[in-house]
């Protein structure tokens, strides 16, 4: 059996990954994450150059803070 230590990353790499642009909303990002069963979304520019990533946790945290601001202030 092959050891996990020797398996190349390319063997697990996903090529069809949903992405988001900086102009899209947190709601857009959350929908893409959930519809595509991803934990994170690459954030890309119009040339599909990687700018960063946004995670499901990032979006949930933003929603939590928004709700907290509404109800606590």
C-alpha positions in Angstrom: 0.0 0.0 0.0 1.1 3.5 -0.8 2.0 5.7 2.2 0.2 9.1 2.4 3.6 10.7 2.8 4.5 9.7 -0.8 1.2 10.7 -2.5 1.6 13.7 -4.8 -0.8 16.7 -4.2 -1.9 16.6 -7.9 -3.6 13.3 -7.2 -6.1 15.1 -4.9 -6.3 18.5 -6.7 -9.7 19.6 -7.9 -9.8 21.4 -11.2 -13.5 22.3 -11.4 -13.6 24.7 -8.4 -16.2 27.5 -8.1 -14.7 30.9 -7.7 -15.9 34.4 -6.7 -14.8 37.9 -7.7 -14.3 40.8 -5.2 -17.5 42.5 -6.6 -19.8 39.6 -5.6 -21.6 39.6 -2.3 -21.1 37.4 0.8 -24.5 35.8 -0.1 -23.2 35.0 -3.6 -20.1 33.4 -2.1 -22.1 31.4 0.5 -24.4 30.1 -2.2 -21.5 29.0 -4.4 -19.8 27.3 -1.4 -22.9 25.4 -0.5 -24.0 24.5 -4.0 -20.5 23.2 -4.9 -19.8 21.4 -1.6 -16.6 23.5 -1.0 -15.2 24.8 2.3 -13.5 27.8 0.6 -13.7 29.9 -2.5 -10.8 31.3 -4.4 -11.2 35.0 -5.0 -10.1 35.9 -8.5 -9.9 39.0 -10.7 -11.2 39.3 -14.3 -8.2 37.3 -15.6 -8.9 34.6 -13.1 -5.7 35.5 -11.2 -5.8 34.4 -7.6 -6.3 37.3 -5.2 -7.1 35.3 -2.1 -9.6 33.0 -0.6 -12.8 33.2 1.5 -13.9 30.4 3.7 -17.3 29.3 4.9 -16.2 30.3 8.4 -15.3 33.9 7.2 -18.8 34.3 5.8 -20.5 32.9 8.9 -18.4 35.2 11.1 -19.5 38.2 9.0 -23.1 37.3 9.3 -22.8 36.8 13.0 -21.2 40.2 13.5 -23.9 41.8 11.3 -26.7 40.3 13.3 -24.9 41.1 16.6 -24.6 44.8 15.5 -28.4 44.9 14.7 -29.5 43.4 18.0 -27.0 44.7 20.4 -26.8 48.3 19.4 
